[in-house]
Amino acid sequence: MGFRLPIRVARKGSSASSDVPKGFFAVYVGETQMKRFVVPISYLNQPSFQDLLSKTEEEFRFNHPMGGLTIPCREDVFIHVISRFN
């Protein structure tokens, strides 16, 4: 039996803010090749997500090359962290 995460991986070539539903925001995750995820705003209250954001600040100083919030960690680590929120 599996579980469902309340995230969505954006379609390839889709980067417009109009494809982000109300109550969600987009993040780019990866070390070299970035994958775009759309996650609930409620994740911002999670301590482990805040840790990821702190690491992002250290690495990018809020100068994100993708034009959006970039989290410099492996995709599997990101999914593991957010899977514990439910």
N, CA, C and O atoms as CSV, one atom per row, in Angstrom:
chain,resi,resn,atom,element,x,y,z
A,1,MET,N,N,0.844,-1.164,0.000
A,1,MET,CA,C,0.000,0.000,0.000
A,1,MET,C,C,0.895,1.234,0.000
A,1,MET,O,O,1.843,1.313,0.781
A,2,GLY,N,N,0.605,2.179,-0.855
A,2,GLY,CA,C,1.386,3.402,-0.950
A,2,GLY,C,C,0.670,4.567,-0.302
A,2,GLY,O,O,-0.443,4.428,0.204
A,3,PHE,N,N,1.308,5.692,-0.323
A,3,PHE,CA,C,0.705,6.916,0.175
A,3,PHE,C,C,0.887,7.991,-0.876
A,3,PHE,O,O,1.759,7.892,-1.739
A,4,ARG,N,N,0.072,8.998,-0.800
A,4,ARG,CA,C,0.103,10.047,-1.801
A,4,ARG,C,C,0.605,11.349,-1.180
A,4,ARG,O,O,0.076,11.814,-0.171
A,5,LEU,N,N,1.617,11.918,-1.787
A,5,LEU,CA,C,2.146,13.202,-1.331
A,5,LEU,C,C,1.361,14.322,-2.013
A,5,LEU,O,O,1.008,14.207,-3.187
A,6,PRO,N,N,1.090,15.400,-1.283
A,6,PRO,CA,C,0.371,16.504,-1.899
A,6,PRO,C,C,1.301,17.420,-2.689
A,6,PRO,O,O,1.284,18.637,-2.509
A,7,ILE,N,N,2.109,16.829,-3.563
A,7,ILE,CA,C,2.980,17.615,-4.426
A,7,ILE,C,C,2.708,17.217,-5.852
A,7,ILE,O,O,2.172,16.143,-6.123
A,8,ARG,N,N,3.077,18.081,-6.748
A,8,ARG,CA,C,2.946,17.768,-8.157
A,8,ARG,C,C,4.233,18.152,-8.850
A,8,ARG,O,O,4.800,19.212,-8.588
A,9,VAL,N,N,4.686,17.293,-9.729
A,9,VAL,CA,C,5.838,17.612,-10.557
A,9,VAL,C,C,5.284,18.323,-11.768
A,9,VAL,O,O,4.393,17.806,-12.442
A,10,ALA,N,N,5.801,19.502,-12.050
A,10,ALA,CA,C,5.293,20.295,-13.169
A,10,ALA,C,C,5.619,19.614,-14.487
A,10,ALA,O,O,6.631,18.925,-14.618
A,11,ARG,N,N,4.756,19.816,-15.443
A,11,ARG,CA,C,4.973,19.267,-16.778
A,11,ARG,C,C,6.216,19.891,-17.404
A,11,ARG,O,O,6.548,21.046,-17.138
A,12,LYS,N,N,6.885,19.121,-18.227
A,12,LYS,CA,C,8.090,19.607,-18.892
A,12,LYS,C,C,7.741,20.835,-19.732
A,12,LYS,O,O,6.769,20.838,-20.488
A,13,GLY,N,N,8.547,21.860,-19.580
A,13,GLY,CA,C,8.311,23.093,-20.320
A,13,GLY,C,C,7.295,24.007,-19.667
A,13,GLY,O,O,7.032,25.099,-20.171
A,14,SER,N,N,6.724,23.584,-18.562
A,14,SER,CA,C,5.728,24.383,-17.859
A,14,SER,C,C,6.393,25.108,-16.712
A,14,SER,O,O,6.859,24.477,-15.763
A,15,SER,N,N,6.443,26.434,-16.789
A,15,SER,CA,C,7.079,27.182,-15.718
A,15,SER,C,C,6.307,28.441,-15.358
A,15,SER,O,O,6.742,29.202,-14.494
A,16,ALA,N,N,5.195,28.670,-15.990
A,16,ALA,CA,C,4.427,29.876,-15.710
A,16,ALA,C,C,3.796,29.790,-14.333
A,16,ALA,O,O,3.372,28.720,-13.895
A,17,SER,N,N,3.739,30.927,-13.658
A,17,SER,CA,C,3.143,30.938,-12.325
A,17,SER,C,C,1.657,30.628,-12.374
A,17,SER,O,O,1.067,30.287,-11.349
A,18,SER,N,N,1.047,30.737,-13.532
A,18,SER,CA,C,-0.384,30.470,-13.640
A,18,SER,C,C,-0.716,28.992,-13.452
A,18,SER,O,O,-1.875,28.657,-13.206
A,19,ASP,N,N,0.263,28.106,-13.559
A,19,ASP,CA,C,-0.011,26.685,-13.360
A,19,ASP,C,C,0.173,26.259,-11.906
A,19,ASP,O,O,0.120,25.068,-11.600
A,20,VAL,N,N,0.388,27.222,-11.005
A,20,VAL,CA,C,0.511,26.941,-9.580
A,20,VAL,C,C,-0.814,27.298,-8.917
A,20,VAL,O,O,-1.189,28.470,-8.887
A,21,PRO,N,N,-1.536,26.301,-8.381
A,21,PRO,CA,C,-2.841,26.582,-7.767
A,21,PRO,C,C,-2.706,27.417,-6.495
A,21,PRO,O,O,-1.652,27.455,-5.861
A,22,LYS,N,N,-3.778,28.067,-6.151
A,22,LYS,CA,C,-3.807,28.866,-4.934
A,22,LYS,C,C,-3.503,27.958,-3.740
A,22,LYS,O,O,-4.024,26.847,-3.646
A,23,GLY,N,N,-2.659,28.443,-2.834
A,23,GLY,CA,C,-2.275,27.665,-1.665
A,23,GLY,C,C,-1.048,26.801,-1.885
A,23,GLY,O,O,-0.673,26.027,-1.004
A,24,PHE,N,N,-0.417,26.918,-3.037
A,24,PHE,CA,C,0.775,26.145,-3.386
A,24,PHE,C,C,1.862,27.089,-3.877
A,24,PHE,O,O,1.589,28.246,-4.196
A,25,PHE,N,N,3.095,26.596,-3.937
A,25,PHE,CA,C,4.182,27.353,-4.556
A,25,PHE,C,C,5.122,26.377,-5.250
A,25,PHE,O,O,5.143,25.187,-4.938
A,26,ALA,N,N,5.894,26.896,-6.190
A,26,ALA,CA,C,6.801,26.060,-6.964
A,26,ALA,C,C,8.209,26.144,-6.399
A,26,ALA,O,O,8.667,27.210,-5.989
A,27,VAL,N,N,8.892,25.000,-6.385
A,27,VAL,CA,C,10.296,24.938,-6.005
A,27,VAL,C,C,11.027,24.091,-7.036
A,27,VAL,O,O,10.454,23.180,-7.633
A,28,TYR,N,N,12.303,24.407,-7.235
A,28,TYR,CA,C,13.169,23.619,-8.096
A,28,TYR,C,C,14.117,22.843,-7.196
A,28,TYR,O,O,14.760,23.416,-6.316
A,29,VAL,N,N,14.201,21.540,-7.419
A,29,VAL,CA,C,14.986,20.670,-6.553
A,29,VAL,C,C,16.004,19.916,-7.393
A,29,VAL,O,O,15.689,19.407,-8.469
A,30,GLY,N,N,17.224,19.852,-6.886
A,30,GLY,CA,C,18.258,19.075,-7.548
A,30,GLY,C,C,19.622,19.660,-7.325
A,30,GLY,O,O,19.761,20.794,-6.866
A,31,GLU,N,N,20.627,18.885,-7.650
A,31,GLU,CA,C,22.004,19.354,-7.513
A,31,GLU,C,C,22.550,19.835,-8.850
A,31,GLU,O,O,23.255,20.844,-8.903
A,32,THR,N,N,22.237,19.135,-9.914
A,32,THR,CA,C,22.682,19.572,-11.241
A,32,THR,C,C,21.485,19.788,-12.155
A,32,THR,O,O,21.311,20.877,-12.702
A,33,GLN,N,N,20.670,18.774,-12.325
A,33,GLN,CA,C,19.468,18.899,-13.145
A,33,GLN,C,C,18.288,19.157,-12.220
A,33,GLN,O,O,17.981,18.340,-11.352
A,34,MET,N,N,17.636,20.283,-12.406
A,34,MET,CA,C,16.555,20.694,-11.514
A,34,MET,C,C,15.211,20.144,-11.978
A,34,MET,O,O,14.908,20.112,-13.171
A,35,LYS,N,N,14.418,19.714,-11.004
A,35,LYS,CA,C,13.053,19.274,-11.270
A,35,LYS,C,C,12.126,20.202,-10.502
A,35,LYS,O,O,12.387,20.528,-9.344
A,36,ARG,N,N,11.050,20.627,-11.140
A,36,ARG,CA,C,10.121,21.575,-10.540
A,36,ARG,C,C,9.001,20.825,-9.826
A,36,ARG,O,O,8.360,19.950,-10.407
A,37,PHE,N,N,8.770,21.177,-8.554
A,37,PHE,CA,C,7.695,20.618,-7.749
A,37,PHE,C,C,6.760,21.741,-7.333
A,37,PHE,O,O,7.196,22.868,-7.098
A,38,VAL,N,N,5.488,21.432,-7.246
A,38,VAL,CA,C,4.497,22.369,-6.725
A,38,VAL,C,C,4.031,21.791,-5.396
A,38,VAL,O,O,3.451,20.707,-5.350
A,39,VAL,N,N,4.291,22.527,-4.307
A,39,VAL,CA,C,4.038,22.024,-2.958
A,39,VAL,C,C,3.109,22.967,-2.196
A,39,VAL,O,O,3.037,24.154,-2.512
A,40,PRO,N,N,2.401,22.448,-1.199
A,40,PRO,CA,C,1.504,23.289,-0.405
A,40,PRO,C,C,2.259,24.332,0.413
A,40,PRO,O,O,3.352,24.064,0.911
A,41,ILE,N,N,1.687,25.492,0.546
A,41,ILE,CA,C,2.281,26.564,1.354
A,41,ILE,C,C,2.442,26.113,2.805
A,41,ILE,O,O,3.343,26.591,3.494
A,42,SER,N,N,1.599,25.215,3.277
A,42,SER,CA,C,1.681,24.748,4.668
A,42,SER,C,C,3.033,24.122,4.982
A,42,SER,O,O,3.408,24.042,6.152
A,43,TYR,N,N,3.775,23.676,3.971
A,43,TYR,CA,C,5.103,23.108,4.205
A,43,TYR,C,C,6.063,24.137,4.795
A,43,TYR,O,O,7.045,23.767,5.438
A,44,LEU,N,N,5.793,25.411,4.584
A,44,LEU,CA,C,6.672,26.452,5.112
A,44,LEU,C,C,6.719,26.449,6.635
A,44,LEU,O,O,7.665,26.974,7.223
A,45,ASN,N,N,5.712,25.865,7.282
A,45,ASN,CA,C,5.676,25.782,8.740
A,45,ASN,C,C,6.435,24.584,9.295
A,45,ASN,O,O,6.637,24.498,10.507
A,46,GLN,N,N,6.850,23.677,8.458
A,46,GLN,CA,C,7.520,22.457,8.896
A,46,GLN,C,C,9.002,22.732,9.187
A,46,GLN,O,O,9.700,23.279,8.333
A,47,PRO,N,N,9.497,22.360,10.385
A,47,PRO,CA,C,10.909,22.615,10.729
A,47,PRO,C,C,11.899,22.011,9.731
A,47,PRO,O,O,12.906,22.645,9.416
A,48,SER,N,N,11.641,20.818,9.234
A,48,SER,CA,C,12.592,20.204,8.299
A,48,SER,C,C,12.600,20.937,6.954
A,48,SER,O,O,13.635,21.005,6.292
A,49,PHE,N,N,11.445,21.487,6.550
A,49,PHE,CA,C,11.407,22.272,5.319
A,49,PHE,C,C,12.137,23.595,5.541
A,49,PHE,O,O,12.817,24.089,4.641
A,50,GLN,N,N,12.001,24.162,6.721
A,50,GLN,CA,C,12.713,25.393,7.050
A,50,GLN,C,C,14.227,25.162,7.041
A,50,GLN,O,O,14.991,26.053,6.669
A,51,ASP,N,N,14.657,23.965,7.451
A,51,ASP,CA,C,16.083,23.618,7.374
A,51,ASP,C,C,16.565,23.620,5.920
A,51,ASP,O,O,17.644,24.128,5.612
A,52,LEU,N,N,15.749,23.043,5.032
A,52,LEU,CA,C,16.101,23.055,3.609
A,52,LEU,C,C,16.214,24.495,3.103
A,52,LEU,O,O,17.119,24.822,2.336
A,53,LEU,N,N,15.292,25.346,3.536
A,53,LEU,CA,C,15.338,26.747,3.105
A,53,LEU,C,C,16.584,27.456,3.636
A,53,LEU,O,O,17.159,28.299,2.948
A,54,SER,N,N,16.998,27.121,4.845
A,54,SER,CA,C,18.215,27.711,5.405
A,54,SER,C,C,19.433,27.315,4.587
A,54,SER,O,O,20.307,28.141,4.324
A,55,LYS,N,N,19.488,26.045,4.183
A,55,LYS,CA,C,20.593,25.585,3.339
A,55,LYS,C,C,20.562,26.283,1.984
A,55,LYS,O,O,21.605,26.592,1.407
A,56,THR,N,N,19.357,26.527,1.487
A,56,THR,CA,C,19.202,27.243,0.225
A,56,THR,C,C,19.752,28.658,0.352
A,56,THR,O,O,20.453,29.146,-0.534
A,57,GLU,N,N,19.430,29.302,1.452
A,57,GLU,CA,C,19.929,30.664,1.685
A,57,GLU,C,C,21.453,30.678,1.738
A,57,GLU,O,O,22.087,31.573,1.180
A,58,GLU,N,N,22.045,29.683,2.410
A,58,GLU,CA,C,23.500,29.613,2.513
A,58,GLU,C,C,24.151,29.458,1.143
A,58,GLU,O,O,25.174,30.079,0.855
A,59,GLU,N,N,23.542,28.616,0.298
A,59,GLU,CA,C,24.151,28.326,-1.000
A,59,GLU,C,C,23.892,29.418,-2.028
A,59,GLU,O,O,24.807,29.815,-2.749
A,60,PHE,N,N,22.651,29.911,-2.107
A,60,PHE,CA,C,22.278,30.824,-3.182
A,60,PHE,C,C,22.084,32.269,-2.734
A,60,PHE,O,O,22.018,33.166,-3.574
A,61,ARG,N,N,21.993,32.508,-1.443
A,61,ARG,CA,C,21.737,33.856,-0.927
A,61,ARG,C,C,20.556,34.511,-1.629
A,61,ARG,O,O,20.582,35.704,-1.930
A,62,PHE,N,N,19.534,33.727,-1.883
A,62,PHE,CA,C,18.299,34.177,-2.514
A,62,PHE,C,C,18.511,34.718,-3.920
A,62,PHE,O,O,17.680,35.477,-4.419
A,63,ASN,N,N,19.602,34.341,-4.561
A,63,ASN,CA,C,19.827,34.645,-5.970
A,63,ASN,C,C,19.652,33.334,-6.718
A,63,ASN,O,O,20.627,32.620,-6.957
A,64,HIS,N,N,18.434,33.014,-7.086
A,64,HIS,CA,C,18.109,31.707,-7.640
A,64,HIS,C,C,18.230,31.711,-9.159
A,64,HIS,O,O,17.516,32.451,-9.835
A,65,PRO,N,N,19.127,30.891,-9.699
A,65,PRO,CA,C,19.361,30.879,-11.141
A,65,PRO,C,C,18.160,30.405,-11.959
A,65,PRO,O,O,18.066,30.721,-13.145
A,66,MET,N,N,17.254,29.662,-11.359
A,66,MET,CA,C,16.096,29.147,-12.095
A,66,MET,C,C,14.964,30.175,-12.152
A,66,MET,O,O,13.973,29.959,-12.849
A,67,GLY,N,N,15.097,31.277,-11.436
A,67,GLY,CA,C,14.040,32.275,-11.430
A,67,GLY,C,C,12.989,32.012,-10.365
A,67,GLY,O,O,12.070,32.812,-10.191
A,68,GLY,N,N,13.111,30.921,-9.666
A,68,GLY,CA,C,12.203,30.560,-8.586
A,68,GLY,C,C,13.012,30.005,-7.436
A,68,GLY,O,O,14.242,29.974,-7.494
A,69,LEU,N,N,12.340,29.572,-6.404
A,69,LEU,CA,C,13.016,29.020,-5.239
A,69,LEU,C,C,13.703,27.715,-5.628
A,69,LEU,O,O,13.058,26.782,-6.105
A,70,THR,N,N,15.013,27.659,-5.422
A,70,THR,CA,C,15.810,26.487,-5.758
A,70,THR,C,C,16.332,25.857,-4.484
A,70,THR,O,O,16.941,26.536,-3.658
A,71,ILE,N,N,16.100,24.563,-4.315
A,71,ILE,CA,C,16.582,23.846,-3.141
A,71,ILE,C,C,17.681,22.889,-3.604
A,71,ILE,O,O,17.407,21.931,-4.327
A,72,PRO,N,N,18.935,23.147,-3.185
A,72,PRO,CA,C,20.079,22.388,-3.679
A,72,PRO,C,C,20.286,21.071,-2.945
A,72,PRO,O,O,21.254,20.916,-2.200
A,73,CYS,N,N,19.384,20.130,-3.155
A,73,CYS,CA,C,19.563,18.798,-2.570
A,73,CYS,C,C,19.092,17.777,-3.593
A,73,CYS,O,O,18.426,18.114,-4.571
A,74,ARG,N,N,19.447,16.537,-3.349
A,74,ARG,CA,C,19.013,15.472,-4.255
A,74,ARG,C,C,17.498,15.343,-4.202
A,74,ARG,O,O,16.876,15.565,-3.163
A,75,GLU,N,N,16.930,14.990,-5.311
A,75,GLU,CA,C,15.474,14.843,-5.408
A,75,GLU,C,C,14.944,13.811,-4.417
A,75,GLU,O,O,13.898,14.031,-3.806
A,76,ASP,N,N,15.644,12.691,-4.245
A,76,ASP,CA,C,15.183,11.657,-3.329
A,76,ASP,C,C,15.211,12.142,-1.878
A,76,ASP,O,O,14.361,11.741,-1.082
A,77,VAL,N,N,16.166,12.992,-1.524
A,77,VAL,CA,C,16.223,13.554,-0.175
A,77,VAL,C,C,15.038,14.489,0.046
A,77,VAL,O,O,14.396,14.442,1.096
A,78,PHE,N,N,14.748,15.331,-0.933
A,78,PHE,CA,C,13.606,16.242,-0.848
A,78,PHE,C,C,12.303,15.466,-0.657
A,78,PHE,O,O,11.497,15.807,0.209
A,79,ILE,N,N,12.100,14.442,-1.450
A,79,ILE,CA,C,10.872,13.643,-1.355
A,79,ILE,C,C,10.801,12.939,-0.006
A,79,ILE,O,O,9.723,12.838,0.581
A,80,HIS,N,N,11.927,12.453,0.491
A,80,HIS,CA,C,11.940,11.808,1.806
A,80,HIS,C,C,11.542,12.801,2.903
A,80,HIS,O,O,10.744,12.471,3.780
A,81,VAL,N,N,12.092,13.997,2.853
A,81,VAL,CA,C,11.783,15.013,3.870
A,81,VAL,C,C,10.300,15.356,3.851
A,81,VAL,O,O,9.655,15.371,4.900
A,82,ILE,N,N,9.755,15.632,2.675
A,82,ILE,CA,C,8.342,16.043,2.639
A,82,ILE,C,C,7.380,14.886,2.857
A,82,ILE,O,O,6.222,15.104,3.215
A,83,SER,N,N,7.841,13.666,2.649
A,83,SER,CA,C,6.955,12.510,2.871
A,83,SER,C,C,6.627,12.332,4.355
A,83,SER,O,O,5.627,11.703,4.702
A,84,ARG,N,N,7.468,12.887,5.224
A,84,ARG,CA,C,7.242,12.760,6.669
A,84,ARG,C,C,6.238,13.796,7.189
A,84,ARG,O,O,5.870,13.750,8.363
A,85,PHE,N,N,5.791,14.717,6.350
A,85,PHE,CA,C,4.869,15.756,6.799
A,85,PHE,C,C,3.452,15.243,7.011
A,85,PHE,O,O,2.663,15.893,7.697
A,86,ASN,N,N,3.121,14.118,6.452
A,86,ASN,CA,C,1.741,13.598,6.545
A,86,ASN,C,C,1.565,12.660,7.716
A,86,ASN,O,O,0.471,12.140,7.933
